[in-house]
Amino acid sequence: MRTVLNILNFVLGGFLTTLGWLIATLFSIVLIITLPLTRSCWEITKLSLLPYGNEAVHIDELEPGAKSSVMNAGGTLLNIIWLVLFGWWLCLTHIMAGIAQCVTIIGIPVGIANFKIAAIALWPVGRRVVPVEVARAAREANARRRFQ
């Protein structure tokens, strides 16, 4: 089912949103000051191409022992730069694609996936795209750790 939904996403506008993320990735490489954003761009590019079966998870959920206030502050600064340069137009791209996809009944699940990615597009630094099973296992491990 994931494969069918990923193909449907690609055909109904996922190609354009993925292209937008690839352009943002290339710009983040070319503009030296935005080079640290490249990894986040690439991660969300993968999510935009294959949203079903993958999930964007914050690095703190994947590696709770590696939390650092300096890294979190740096990530926040990078997210602000991202929002100003790239985030707003990528978010709008996903919203427009989601609205267009929700016009048809068959496109509603794909449109909802685009709305989820639109929220991630505003603040992507510090997120990693992992399979849904890995995300679920990380959340369960964190929950067990918190309540013990």
DSSP file with accessible surface (Angstrom, degrees, kcal/mol):
  #  RESIDUE AA STRUCTURE BP1 BP2  ACC     N-H-->O    O-->H-N    N-H-->O    O-->H-N    TCO  KAPPA ALPHA  PHI   PSI    X-CA   Y-CA   Z-CA
    1    1 A M     >        0   0  168      0, 0.0     4,-2.4     0, 0.0     5,-0.2   0.000 360.0 360.0 360.0 -38.8    0.0    0.0    0.0
    2    2 A R  H  >  +     0   0  110      1,-0.2     4,-2.6     2,-0.2    50,-0.2   0.895 360.0  52.2 -60.0 -40.3    2.9    2.4    0.8
    3    3 A T  H  > S+     0   0  100      2,-0.2     4,-2.4     1,-0.2    -1,-0.2   0.924 109.4  48.7 -63.1 -43.7    4.3    1.9   -2.7
    4    4 A V  H  > S+     0   0   91      1,-0.2     4,-2.7     2,-0.2    -1,-0.2   0.929 113.4  47.1 -62.3 -45.0    1.0    2.7   -4.3
    5    5 A L  H  X S+     0   0   29     -4,-2.4     4,-2.6     2,-0.2    -1,-0.2   0.883 111.1  51.6 -66.1 -37.2    0.6    5.9   -2.2
    6    6 A N  H  X S+     0   0   22     -4,-2.6     4,-2.3     2,-0.2    -1,-0.2   0.905 111.6  46.9 -66.0 -39.1    4.2    7.0   -2.9
    7    7 A I  H  X S+     0   0  103     -4,-2.4     4,-2.5     2,-0.2     5,-0.2   0.931 112.5  50.1 -65.9 -43.1    3.6    6.6   -6.6
    8    8 A L  H  X S+     0   0   33     -4,-2.7     4,-2.6     1,-0.2     6,-0.2   0.909 110.0  51.0 -60.8 -42.3    0.3    8.5   -6.3
    9    9 A N  H  <>S+     0   0    1     -4,-2.6     5,-3.3     2,-0.2     6,-0.4   0.933 110.2  49.3 -59.7 -45.9    2.1   11.2   -4.4
   10   10 A F  I ><>S+     0   0   91     -4,-2.3     5,-1.5     4,-0.3     3,-0.9   0.930 115.0  43.5 -61.4 -44.2    4.8   11.5   -7.1
   11   11 A V  I 3<5S+     0   0  105     -4,-2.5    -1,-0.2     1,-0.2    -2,-0.2   0.889 111.8  53.2 -70.7 -38.5    2.2   11.7   -9.9
   12   12 A L  I 3<5S-     0   0   61     -4,-2.6    -1,-0.2    -5,-0.2    -2,-0.2   0.125 139.1 -58.5 -90.8  22.7   -0.1   14.2   -8.1
   13   13 A G  I <>5S+     0   0   16     -3,-0.9     4,-1.9    -4,-0.1     3,-0.2   0.316 103.7 111.7 126.2  -9.9    2.5   16.8   -7.3
   14   14 A G  I  ><S+     0   0    0     -5,-3.3     4,-2.5    -6,-0.2    -4,-0.3   0.823  77.7  61.4 -63.9 -28.2    5.1   15.1   -5.2
   15   15 A F  H  ><S+     0   0  104     -5,-1.5     4,-2.3    -6,-0.4    -1,-0.2   0.929 105.5  46.2 -62.1 -43.4    7.5   15.5   -8.1
   16   16 A L  H  > S+     0   0  116     -3,-0.2     4,-2.1    -6,-0.2    -2,-0.2   0.902 113.6  47.0 -68.4 -41.2    7.2   19.3   -8.0
   17   17 A T  H  X S+     0   0    1     -4,-1.9     4,-2.0     2,-0.2    -1,-0.2   0.904 112.9  49.8 -68.5 -37.5    7.6   19.5   -4.2
   18   18 A T  H  X S+     0   0   11     -4,-2.5     4,-2.4    30,-0.2    -2,-0.2   0.904 108.8  52.9 -65.2 -39.5   10.6   17.2   -4.3
   19   19 A L  H  X S+     0   0   72     -4,-2.3     4,-2.5    -5,-0.2    -2,-0.2   0.904 106.8  53.1 -61.4 -40.4   12.1   19.4   -7.1
   20   20 A G  H  X S+     0   0    8     -4,-2.1     4,-2.4     1,-0.2    -1,-0.2   0.914 109.6  48.0 -60.1 -42.7   11.6   22.4   -4.8
   21   21 A W  H  X S+     0   0    0     -4,-2.0     4,-2.4     2,-0.2    -2,-0.2   0.882 110.0  52.3 -66.7 -37.3   13.5   20.6   -2.0
   22   22 A L  H  X S+     0   0   65     -4,-2.4     4,-2.6     2,-0.2    -2,-0.2   0.911 109.6  49.2 -64.6 -40.7   16.3   19.7   -4.5
   23   23 A I  H  X S+     0   0   70     -4,-2.5     4,-2.6     2,-0.2    -2,-0.2   0.926 111.2  49.4 -63.1 -43.5   16.6   23.3   -5.6
   24   24 A A  H  X S+     0   0    0     -4,-2.4     4,-2.4     1,-0.2    -2,-0.2   0.897 110.1  51.9 -62.4 -38.0   16.8   24.4   -1.9
   25   25 A T  H  X S+     0   0   10     -4,-2.4     4,-1.4     2,-0.2    -2,-0.2   0.933 110.3  47.7 -63.0 -45.0   19.4   21.7   -1.3
   26   26 A L  H  X S+     0   0  109     -4,-2.6     4,-2.5     1,-0.2    -2,-0.2   0.914 112.1  49.4 -64.3 -41.5   21.5   23.0   -4.2
   27   27 A F  H  X S+     0   0  106     -4,-2.6     4,-2.8     1,-0.2    -1,-0.2   0.889 107.7  54.5 -63.9 -37.9   21.2   26.6   -3.0
   28   28 A S  H  < S+     0   0    0     -4,-2.4    10,-0.2    -5,-0.2    -1,-0.2   0.813 110.9  46.6 -67.8 -25.7   22.2   25.6    0.5
   29   29 A I  H  < S+     0   0   80     -4,-1.4    -2,-0.2    -3,-0.2    -1,-0.2   0.914 114.3  46.2 -76.8 -43.2   25.3   24.1   -1.0
   30   30 A V  H  < S+     0   0  105     -4,-2.5     2,-0.9    -5,-0.1    -2,-0.2   0.918 102.0  67.2 -68.9 -44.7   26.2   27.1   -3.2
   31   31 A L  S >< S-     0   0   76     -4,-2.8     3,-1.4    -5,-0.2     4,-0.3  -0.690  77.5-154.5 -78.9 109.3   25.6   29.7   -0.5
   32   32 A I  G >  S+     0   0  131     -2,-0.9     3,-1.7     1,-0.3    -1,-0.2   0.865  88.5  59.5 -58.1 -36.7   28.4   28.9    1.9
   33   33 A I  G 3  S+     0   0  131      1,-0.3    -1,-0.3     2,-0.1    -5,-0.1   0.793 106.9  48.1 -65.9 -24.2   26.7   30.4    4.9
   34   34 A T  G X  S+     0   0    0     -3,-1.4     3,-2.1    -7,-0.2     4,-0.4   0.326  75.8 110.2 -98.9  10.2   23.8   27.9    4.5
   35   35 A L  G X  S+     0   0   88     -3,-1.7     3,-1.7     1,-0.3     4,-0.4   0.860  71.6  60.6 -55.0 -37.8   26.0   24.8    4.1
   36   36 A P  G 3  S+     0   0   77      0, 0.0     4,-0.4     0, 0.0     3,-0.3   0.721  97.8  61.4 -64.7 -14.9   25.0   23.4    7.5
   37   37 A L  G <> S+     0   0    0     -3,-2.1     4,-2.4    -9,-0.2     5,-0.2   0.632  80.3  87.0 -82.0 -12.5   21.4   23.4    6.2
   38   38 A T  H <> S+     0   0   27     -3,-1.7     4,-2.6    -4,-0.4     5,-0.2   0.884  84.5  51.9 -59.5 -42.7   22.2   20.9    3.4
   39   39 A R  H  > S+     0   0  140     -4,-0.4     4,-2.5    -3,-0.3    -1,-0.2   0.935 111.3  47.2 -61.8 -44.0   21.7   17.8    5.5
   40   40 A S  H  > S+     0   0    5     -4,-0.4     4,-2.3     1,-0.2     5,-0.2   0.906 111.2  52.2 -64.5 -40.0   18.3   18.9    6.7
   41   41 A C  H  X S+     0   0    0     -4,-2.4     4,-2.0     1,-0.2    -1,-0.2   0.934 111.3  46.6 -58.9 -46.9   17.3   19.8    3.1
   42   42 A W  H  X S+     0   0  127     -4,-2.6     4,-1.9     1,-0.2    -2,-0.2   0.893 110.0  53.5 -65.2 -40.1   18.4   16.4    1.8
   43   43 A E  H  X S+     0   0   12     -4,-2.5     4,-1.5     1,-0.2    -1,-0.2   0.934 112.6  43.1 -60.3 -45.2   16.5   14.6    4.6
   44   44 A I  H  X S+     0   0    0     -4,-2.3     4,-2.8     1,-0.2    -1,-0.2   0.807 106.3  62.7 -75.7 -25.3   13.3   16.4    3.9
   45   45 A T  H  X S+     0   0    6     -4,-2.0     4,-2.0    -5,-0.2    -1,-0.2   0.936 104.5  48.5 -59.6 -43.7   13.8   15.9    0.1
   46   46 A K  H  X S+     0   0   79     -4,-1.9     4,-2.6     1,-0.2    -2,-0.2   0.908 111.8  49.1 -62.0 -40.5   13.7   12.1    0.8
   47   47 A L  H  < S+     0   0    9     -4,-1.5    -2,-0.2     1,-0.2    -1,-0.2   0.887 109.6  51.5 -67.7 -37.9   10.5   12.6    2.8
   48   48 A S  H  < S+     0   0    0     -4,-2.8   -30,-0.2     1,-0.2    -1,-0.2   0.874 114.3  43.9 -66.6 -35.2    8.9   14.7    0.1
   49   49 A L  H  < S+     0   0   64     -4,-2.0    -2,-0.2     1,-0.2    -1,-0.2   0.919 131.7  19.8 -75.2 -43.4    9.7   12.0   -2.5
   50   50 A L     <  +     0   0   77     -4,-2.6    -1,-0.2    -5,-0.2     4,-0.2  -0.659  68.3 158.6-128.5  76.1    8.6    9.0   -0.3
   51   51 A P    >   +     0   0   15      0, 0.0     3,-0.7     0, 0.0     2,-0.6   0.772  56.5  79.0 -74.3 -21.3    6.3   10.3    2.5
   52   52 A Y  T 3  S+     0   0   43      1,-0.2     3,-0.1   -50,-0.2   -46,-0.1  -0.760 102.9  16.1 -93.7 124.5    4.7    6.9    3.1
   53   53 A G  T 3  S+     0   0   13     -2,-0.6    79,-1.7     1,-0.3     2,-0.3   0.284 115.6  82.3  99.0  -8.5    6.7    4.5    5.2
   54   54 A N  E <   -A  131   0A  45     -3,-0.7    -1,-0.3    77,-0.3     2,-0.3  -0.898  55.0-170.6-125.7 158.5    9.0    7.3    6.4
   55   55 A E  E     -A  130   0A  57     75,-2.6    75,-2.5    -2,-0.3     2,-0.6  -0.996  25.1-122.8-148.8 143.2    8.7    9.9    9.1
   56   56 A A  E     -A  129   0A   9     -2,-0.3     2,-0.4    73,-0.2    73,-0.2  -0.793  36.0-179.6 -88.5 122.9   10.7   13.0   10.2
   57   57 A V  E     -A  128   0A   0     71,-2.9    71,-3.0    -2,-0.6     2,-0.1  -0.965  30.9-111.5-125.7 138.9   11.9   12.6   13.8
   58   58 A H  E >>  -A  127   0A  54     -2,-0.4     3,-1.6    69,-0.2     4,-1.2  -0.433  27.0-122.8 -68.3 144.0   13.9   15.1   15.8
   59   59 A I  H 3> S+     0   0   41     67,-3.2     4,-2.9     1,-0.3     7,-0.2   0.805 109.8  65.2 -59.8 -29.0   17.4   13.9   16.5
   60   60 A D  H 34 S+     0   0   35     66,-0.3    -1,-0.3     1,-0.2     7,-0.1   0.807 101.5  49.8 -65.1 -28.1   16.7   14.3   20.3
   61   61 A E  H <4 S+     0   0   56     -3,-1.6    -1,-0.2     1,-0.1    -2,-0.2   0.828 114.2  44.3 -76.9 -32.7   14.1   11.5   20.0
   62   62 A L  H  < S+     0   0   46     -4,-1.2    -2,-0.2     1,-0.2    -3,-0.1   0.871 131.2  20.4 -77.8 -39.7   16.5    9.2   18.2
   63   63 A E    ><  +     0   0  109     -4,-2.9     3,-1.6    -5,-0.2    -1,-0.2  -0.673  67.1 170.6-130.3  77.8   19.5    9.9   20.4
   64   64 A P  G >  S+     0   0   38      0, 0.0     3,-1.0     0, 0.0    -1,-0.1   0.790  76.7  60.3 -64.2 -24.1   18.3   11.2   23.8
   65   65 A G  G 3  S+     0   0   84      1,-0.2    -5,-0.1     3,-0.0    -2,-0.0   0.665  94.8  64.2 -77.3 -12.6   21.8   10.9   25.4
   66   66 A A  G <   +     0   0   60     -3,-1.6    -1,-0.2    -7,-0.2     2,-0.1   0.223  69.8 138.3 -97.3  16.3   23.3   13.3   22.8
   67   67 A K    <   +     0   0  126     -3,-1.0     2,-0.4    -7,-0.1     3,-0.1  -0.378  25.8 176.6 -64.6 137.9   21.3   16.4   23.8
   68   68 A S     >  -     0   0   43      1,-0.1     4,-2.4    -2,-0.1     5,-0.2  -0.982  31.9-148.3-145.4 129.8   23.3   19.6   24.0
   69   69 A S  H  > S+     0   0  101     -2,-0.4     4,-2.3     1,-0.2     5,-0.2   0.855 103.0  53.6 -67.3 -32.5   22.1   23.1   24.7
   70   70 A V  H  > S+     0   0  110      2,-0.2     4,-2.5     1,-0.2    -1,-0.2   0.934 110.8  45.6 -66.1 -44.1   24.8   24.5   22.4
   71   71 A M  H  > S+     0   0  135      2,-0.2     4,-2.7     1,-0.2    -2,-0.2   0.897 112.4  51.5 -66.4 -38.4   23.7   22.3   19.5
   72   72 A N  H  X S+     0   0   64     -4,-2.4     4,-2.1     2,-0.2    -1,-0.2   0.903 110.9  47.9 -65.1 -39.7   20.0   23.2   20.2
   73   73 A A  H  X S+     0   0   64     -4,-2.3     4,-2.2     2,-0.2    -2,-0.2   0.919 113.2  47.8 -66.2 -42.1   20.8   26.9   20.2
   74   74 A G  H  X S+     0   0   33     -4,-2.5     4,-2.5     1,-0.2    -2,-0.2   0.903 111.0  51.5 -64.2 -39.8   22.8   26.5   16.9
   75   75 A G  H  X S+     0   0   15     -4,-2.7     4,-2.4     2,-0.2    -2,-0.2   0.893 108.3  51.5 -64.4 -38.1   19.9   24.5   15.4
   76   76 A T  H  X S+     0   0   64     -4,-2.1     4,-2.0     2,-0.2    -2,-0.2   0.928 110.0  48.9 -65.3 -42.1   17.4   27.2   16.4
   77   77 A L  H  X S+     0   0  108     -4,-2.2     4,-2.2     1,-0.2    -2,-0.2   0.930 112.2  48.4 -62.2 -44.5   19.6   29.8   14.7
   78   78 A L  H  X S+     0   0   37     -4,-2.5     4,-2.8     1,-0.2    -1,-0.2   0.886 109.0  53.9 -63.3 -37.4   19.9   27.7   11.6
   79   79 A N  H  X S+     0   0    5     -4,-2.4     4,-2.7     2,-0.2    -1,-0.2   0.879 107.3  50.7 -65.4 -36.2   16.1   27.1   11.6
   80   80 A I  H  X S+     0   0   84     -4,-2.0     4,-2.1     2,-0.2    -2,-0.2   0.936 112.2  46.4 -66.0 -44.5   15.5   30.9   11.7
   81   81 A I  H  X S+     0   0   49     -4,-2.2     4,-2.4     1,-0.2     5,-0.3   0.927 113.4  50.8 -60.9 -43.5   17.9   31.4    8.7
   82   82 A W  H  X>S+     0   0    0     -4,-2.8     5,-3.1     1,-0.2     4,-2.9   0.927 107.5  52.2 -58.7 -47.7   16.1   28.5    7.0
   83   83 A L  I  <>S+     0   0   62     -4,-2.7     5,-1.4     3,-0.2    -1,-0.2   0.916 113.0  44.6 -58.3 -43.0   12.7   30.0    7.6
   84   84 A V  I  <5S+     0   0   98     -4,-2.1    -1,-0.2    -5,-0.1    -2,-0.2   0.920 124.1  32.2 -69.4 -43.2   13.7   33.4    6.1
   85   85 A L  I  <5S-     0   0   73     -4,-2.4    -2,-0.2    -5,-0.2    -3,-0.2   0.913 140.3  -8.8 -83.8 -46.2   15.5   32.0    3.0
   86   86 A F  I  X5S+     0   0   10     -4,-2.9     4,-1.9    -5,-0.3     5,-0.2   0.692 110.1  78.1-125.3 -35.7   13.7   28.8    2.1
   87   87 A G  I  ><S+     0   0    0     -5,-3.1     4,-2.5     1,-0.2     5,-0.2   0.859  91.5  52.5 -58.4 -43.5   11.1   27.6    4.6
   88   88 A W  H  ><S+     0   0  140     -5,-1.4     4,-2.1    -6,-0.3    -1,-0.2   0.911 112.9  43.0 -65.3 -41.3    8.3   29.9    3.8
   89   89 A W  H  > S+     0   0   68     -3,-0.2     4,-2.0     2,-0.2    -1,-0.2   0.863 114.5  49.9 -76.5 -30.7    8.2   29.2    0.0
   90   90 A L  H  X S+     0   0    0     -4,-1.9     4,-2.2     2,-0.2    -2,-0.2   0.904 110.7  51.1 -69.5 -37.6    8.6   25.4    0.5
   91   91 A C  H  X S+     0   0   14     -4,-2.5     4,-2.4    -5,-0.2    -2,-0.2   0.938 110.7  48.3 -62.0 -45.8    5.8   25.5    3.0
   92   92 A L  H  X S+     0   0   88     -4,-2.1     4,-2.9     1,-0.2     5,-0.2   0.880 108.6  54.9 -62.6 -37.2    3.6   27.3    0.6
   93   93 A T  H  X S+     0   0   36     -4,-2.0     4,-2.5     1,-0.2    -1,-0.2   0.929 110.3  45.3 -61.1 -45.0    4.5   24.8   -2.2
   94   94 A H  H  X S+     0   0    0     -4,-2.2     4,-2.6     2,-0.2    -2,-0.2   0.884 113.1  50.6 -67.9 -37.1    3.4   21.9    0.0
   95   95 A I  H  X S+     0   0   60     -4,-2.4     4,-2.5     2,-0.2    -2,-0.2   0.939 112.3  46.3 -65.9 -44.8    0.2   23.7    1.1
   96   96 A M  H  X S+     0   0  125     -4,-2.9     4,-2.5     1,-0.2    -2,-0.2   0.922 114.5  47.7 -64.0 -41.8   -0.7   24.5   -2.6
   97   97 A A  H  X S+     0   0   17     -4,-2.5     4,-2.4    -5,-0.2    -1,-0.2   0.915 111.8  51.2 -64.2 -41.4    0.1   20.9   -3.6
   98   98 A G  H  X S+     0   0    0     -4,-2.6     4,-2.1     2,-0.2    -2,-0.2   0.909 110.6  47.6 -62.7 -41.9   -2.0   19.6   -0.7
   99   99 A I  H  X S+     0   0   98     -4,-2.5     4,-0.6     1,-0.2    -1,-0.2   0.938 112.8  48.8 -64.6 -45.6   -5.0   21.7   -1.6
  100  100 A A  H >< S+     0   0   65     -4,-2.5     3,-0.7     1,-0.2     4,-0.4   0.885 113.0  48.2 -61.8 -37.6   -4.8   20.7   -5.2
  101  101 A Q  H >< S+     0   0    4     -4,-2.4     3,-0.9     1,-0.2     6,-0.3   0.852 105.1  58.1 -72.7 -33.3   -4.5   17.0   -4.2
  102  102 A C  H 3< S+     0   0   44     -4,-2.1    -1,-0.2     1,-0.2    -2,-0.2   0.598  86.6  78.9 -74.7  -8.7   -7.5   17.2   -1.8
  103  103 A V  T << S+     0   0  117     -3,-0.7     2,-0.3    -4,-0.6    -1,-0.2   0.877  93.7  54.3 -64.4 -35.3   -9.7   18.4   -4.7
  104  104 A T  S <> S-     0   0   66     -3,-0.9     4,-0.5    -4,-0.4     3,-0.4  -0.745  85.3-131.5 -99.4 148.4  -10.0   14.7   -5.8
  105  105 A I  T >4 S+     0   0  151     -2,-0.3     3,-1.1     1,-0.2    -1,-0.1   0.908 107.8  53.4 -64.3 -39.8  -11.1   12.0   -3.5
  106  106 A I  T 34 S+     0   0  113      1,-0.3     4,-0.3     2,-0.1    -1,-0.2   0.783 107.4  52.9 -68.5 -23.5   -8.1    9.7   -4.5
  107  107 A G  T 3> S+     0   0    0     -3,-0.4     4,-2.7    -6,-0.3    -1,-0.3   0.530  80.5  93.6 -90.5  -4.4   -5.7   12.5   -3.7
  108  108 A I  H <X S+     0   0   68     -3,-1.1     4,-2.4    -4,-0.5     5,-0.2   0.926  85.1  48.4 -59.6 -46.4   -6.9   13.3   -0.1
  109  109 A P  H  > S+     0   0   56      0, 0.0     4,-1.8     0, 0.0    -1,-0.2   0.913 114.4  47.4 -61.0 -36.1   -4.4   11.0    1.7
  110  110 A V  H  > S+     0   0    0     -4,-0.3     4,-2.0     2,-0.2    -2,-0.2   0.895 109.9  52.8 -71.1 -38.2   -1.5   12.5   -0.4
  111  111 A G  H  X S+     0   0    0     -4,-2.7     4,-2.0     2,-0.2    -1,-0.2   0.913 107.2  51.7 -62.6 -40.9   -2.8   16.0    0.4
  112  112 A I  H  X S+     0   0   81     -4,-2.4     4,-1.9     1,-0.2    -1,-0.2   0.907 107.5  53.0 -63.1 -40.1   -2.7   15.3    4.1
  113  113 A A  H  X S+     0   0   12     -4,-1.8     4,-2.1     1,-0.2    -1,-0.2   0.903 107.8  51.7 -62.0 -38.7    0.9   14.0    3.8
  114  114 A N  H  X S+     0   0    0     -4,-2.0     4,-2.1     1,-0.2    -1,-0.2   0.873 106.0  53.8 -66.6 -36.1    1.8   17.3    2.1
  115  115 A F  H  X S+     0   0   77     -4,-2.0     4,-1.4     2,-0.2    -1,-0.2   0.894 108.5  50.1 -64.4 -37.4    0.2   19.3    4.9
  116  116 A K  H  X S+     0   0  141     -4,-1.9     4,-1.4     1,-0.2    -2,-0.2   0.913 111.3  47.6 -65.3 -41.7    2.4   17.4    7.4
  117  117 A I  H  X S+     0   0    6     -4,-2.1     4,-2.4     1,-0.2    -2,-0.2   0.845 103.6  63.2 -69.6 -30.0    5.5   18.1    5.4
  118  118 A A  H  X S+     0   0    4     -4,-2.1     4,-0.8     1,-0.2    -1,-0.2   0.907 102.8  49.1 -60.3 -39.8    4.5   21.8    5.1
  119  119 A A  H >X S+     0   0   66     -4,-1.4     3,-0.7     1,-0.2     4,-0.6   0.905 111.9  48.2 -66.4 -38.3    4.8   22.1    8.9
  120  120 A I  H >< S+     0   0   23     -4,-1.4     3,-0.9     1,-0.2    -2,-0.2   0.847 100.7  67.2 -69.3 -31.9    8.2   20.4    8.8
  121  121 A A  H 3< S+     0   0    0     -4,-2.4    -1,-0.2     1,-0.3    -2,-0.2   0.780  96.2  55.6 -61.6 -26.6    9.3   22.7    6.0
  122  122 A L  H << S+     0   0   64     -4,-0.8    -1,-0.3    -3,-0.7    -2,-0.2   0.804 125.6  15.9 -75.9 -28.2    9.2   25.7    8.3
  123  123 A W  S << S+     0   0  103     -3,-0.9    -1,-0.2    -4,-0.6    -2,-0.1  -0.465  74.7 144.3-146.0  66.9   11.6   24.2   10.9
  124  124 A P    >   +     0   0    0      0, 0.0     3,-1.7     0, 0.0     2,-0.1   0.688  32.0 111.4 -90.2 -17.3   13.5   21.2    9.5
  125  125 A V  T 3  S+     0   0   15      1,-0.3     3,-0.1   -50,-0.2   -46,-0.1  -0.356  81.9  25.7 -65.4 131.3   17.0   21.5   11.1
  126  126 A G  T 3  S+     0   0   15      1,-0.4   -67,-3.2    -2,-0.1     2,-0.4   0.443  96.1 116.7  97.2   1.8   17.6   18.7   13.6
  127  127 A R  E <   -A   58   0A  68     -3,-1.7     2,-0.4   -69,-0.3    -1,-0.4  -0.808  44.4-163.9-104.3 146.1   15.2   16.2   12.0
  128  128 A R  E     -A   57   0A  47    -71,-3.0   -71,-2.9    -2,-0.4     2,-0.6  -0.974  19.8-128.6-125.1 142.3   16.1   12.9   10.4
  129  129 A V  E     +A   56   0A  17     -2,-0.4   -73,-0.2   -73,-0.2     3,-0.0  -0.820  40.4 162.8 -93.1 119.7   13.9   10.9    8.1
  130  130 A V  E     -A   55   0A  21    -75,-2.5   -75,-2.6    -2,-0.6     5,-0.0  -0.890  45.3 -81.7-131.0 161.0   13.7    7.3    9.3
  131  131 A P  E  >  -A   54   0A  59      0, 0.0     4,-2.1     0, 0.0     3,-0.5  -0.288  44.5-112.9 -59.9 151.6   11.4    4.4    8.5
  132  132 A V  H  > S+     0   0   24    -79,-1.7     4,-2.5     1,-0.2     5,-0.2   0.868 116.6  56.8 -56.4 -37.3    8.1    4.5   10.5
  133  133 A E  H  > S+     0   0   90    -80,-0.3     4,-2.3     1,-0.2    -1,-0.2   0.895 106.5  48.5 -64.7 -39.8    9.1    1.4   12.5
  134  134 A V  H  > S+     0   0   69     -3,-0.5     4,-2.5     2,-0.2    -1,-0.2   0.916 111.4  50.4 -66.4 -41.4   12.3    3.1   13.7
  135  135 A A  H  X S+     0   0    0     -4,-2.1     4,-2.3     2,-0.2    -2,-0.2   0.925 111.4  48.2 -62.1 -43.3   10.4    6.2   14.7
  136  136 A R  H  X S+     0   0  127     -4,-2.5     4,-2.4     1,-0.2    -2,-0.2   0.926 111.8  49.1 -64.3 -43.7    7.8    4.2   16.6
  137  137 A A  H  X S+     0   0   54     -4,-2.3     4,-2.5     1,-0.2    -2,-0.2   0.906 110.6  50.9 -64.2 -38.9   10.6    2.2   18.4
  138  138 A A  H  X S+     0   0   14     -4,-2.5     4,-2.3     2,-0.2    -1,-0.2   0.916 111.1  48.1 -65.7 -40.9   12.4    5.4   19.4
  139  139 A R  H  X S+     0   0   93     -4,-2.3     4,-2.3     2,-0.2    -2,-0.2   0.906 112.2  48.8 -66.5 -40.4    9.2    6.9   20.8
  140  140 A E  H  X S+     0   0   97     -4,-2.4     4,-2.4     2,-0.2    -2,-0.2   0.912 111.3  49.5 -65.9 -40.9    8.5    3.7   22.8
  141  141 A A  H  X S+     0   0   28     -4,-2.5     4,-2.2     1,-0.2    -2,-0.2   0.909 111.7  49.0 -64.3 -40.3   12.0    3.6   24.2
  142  142 A N  H  X S+     0   0   10     -4,-2.3     4,-2.1     2,-0.2    -2,-0.2   0.897 110.5  50.8 -66.3 -38.6   11.8    7.3   25.2
  143  143 A A  H  X S+     0   0   38     -4,-2.3     4,-1.8     1,-0.2    -2,-0.2   0.920 110.8  48.2 -65.0 -42.6    8.4    6.7   26.9
  144  144 A R  H  < S+     0   0  141     -4,-2.4     4,-0.3     1,-0.2    -2,-0.2   0.905 111.6  50.8 -62.7 -41.2    9.8    3.7   28.8
  145  145 A R  H >< S+     0   0  134     -4,-2.2     3,-0.7     1,-0.2    -1,-0.2   0.877 110.8  48.6 -64.8 -38.3   12.8    5.8   29.9
  146  146 A R  H 3< S+     0   0  178     -4,-2.1    -1,-0.2     1,-0.2    -2,-0.2   0.854 113.7  44.8 -71.3 -36.1   10.7    8.7   31.1
  147  147 A F  T 3<        0   0  175     -4,-1.8    -1,-0.2    -5,-0.2    -2,-0.2   0.244 360.0 360.0 -99.1  15.3    8.3    6.6   33.2
  148  148 A Q    <         0   0  188     -3,-0.7    -3,-0.0    -4,-0.3    -4,-0.0  -0.652 360.0 360.0-100.9 360.0   10.8    4.3   34.9
